[in-house]
Amino acid sequence: MAKAGHQRMMAAVNHGEANSVDILKQYLSRVDEIIGERTSEEQKYDHEVVRWVRRGKGISKAIAKANEKYPKEALKVNDDNLADVEAHYKYLAEHEAIMERLGALKK
C-alpha cells in the first residue's frame, strides 16, 4: 500500500514538472512573437537600453545612451511613439529578469 501511494505521489510530481515545462515553452513562444527575431547587434542595443533603465535612467536617457554606444542601431523616439517604446523596454527588462532567475535555478 505504501508503494502505491509513493507511485501516485511521483506521478503527481512528474505531472507538475510537465506542466511547468509546458508553461515555460508557451512563455518562450509568446516572447518570440512579441520581441521577434533580432540580430546580435539589436540584442546588444536592447540590453544596453535595459541596463540604463535598471540603473534608474528614464527611457529617453537610456535610449540616448544606447544610441551613443550602438549608433547603427539607434532609435529615433518622439512623443508619438515614446509610450510604446517605453512599454517595449519595460517588457524586455521583465523578460531578462525572468531569464536570469531561470538561469539561477539551473545552478
C-alpha positions in Angstrom: 0.0 0.0 0.0 2.8 2.4 0.8 4.4 1.6 -2.5 1.2 2.5 -4.4 0.9 5.8 -2.5 4.5 6.6 -3.4 3.9 5.9 -7.1 0.8 8.2 -7.0 2.9 10.9 -5.4 5.7 10.6 -8.0 3.1 10.7 -10.8 1.8 14.0 -9.4 5.3 15.4 -9.1 6.1 14.4 -12.7 2.8 15.8 -13.9 3.6 19.1 -12.2 7.0 19.2 -13.9 5.4 18.6 -17.3 3.0 21.5 -16.7 5.9 23.7 -15.7 7.8 22.8 -18.9 4.6 23.4 -20.9 4.1 26.8 -19.3 7.8 27.7 -20.0 7.5 26.6 -23.6 4.4 28.7 -24.0 6.1 31.7 -22.4 9.1 31.4 -24.7 6.9 31.0 -27.7 5.0 34.2 -26.8 8.2 36.1 -26.2 9.4 35.2 -29.7 6.1 36.6 -31.1 6.4 39.8 -29.1 10.1 40.5 -29.5 10.6 38.9 -32.9 13.9 38.0 -34.4 16.7 40.3 -33.6 20.3 40.4 -34.8 23.0 40.2 -32.2 23.6 43.9 -32.6 19.9 44.6 -31.9 20.1 42.4 -28.9 23.1 44.3 -27.6 21.4 47.6 -28.2 18.2 46.4 -26.4 20.3 45.1 -23.5 22.0 48.5 -23.2 18.7 50.3 -23.0 17.5 47.9 -20.3 20.8 48.2 -18.4 20.3 52.0 -18.2 16.7 51.7 -17.3 17.7 49.4 -14.4 20.2 52.0 -13.3 17.3 54.4 -12.9 17.5 56.4 -16.1 14.3 57.4 -17.9 13.6 55.7 -21.2 14.7 58.8 -23.2 18.0 58.9 -21.5 18.5 55.2 -21.7 17.9 55.3 -25.4 20.3 58.2 -25.9 23.0 56.2 -24.0 22.3 53.1 -26.2 22.3 55.3 -29.3 25.8 56.6 -28.4 27.2 53.1 -27.9 25.4 51.5 -30.9 24.8 54.3 -33.5 23.9 51.8 -36.3 21.0 50.5 -34.2 19.9 54.0 -32.9 16.3 54.5 -32.3 14.5 57.7 -33.1 11.9 58.3 -30.4 9.3 61.1 -30.4 6.2 61.9 -28.4 4.1 59.8 -30.7 5.9 56.6 -30.0 7.6 57.1 -26.7 4.9 55.3 -24.6 5.1 52.3 -27.0 8.9 52.2 -26.9 8.9 52.5 -23.1 6.4 49.6 -22.8 8.5 47.5 -25.1 11.6 48.0 -23.0 9.7 47.5 -19.7 8.7 44.2 -21.2 12.2 43.3 -22.2 13.5 44.2 -18.8 11.0 41.9 -17.2 11.8 39.2 -19.7 15.6 39.5 -18.9 14.9 39.3 -15.2 12.8 36.1 -15.7 15.5 34.5 -17.8 18.2 35.4 -15.2 16.1 33.8 -12.5 15.6 30.7 -14.6 19.3 30.5 -15.1 19.9 30.9 -11.4 17.5 28.0 -10.8 19.6 25.7 -13.0 22.7 26.2 -10.9 
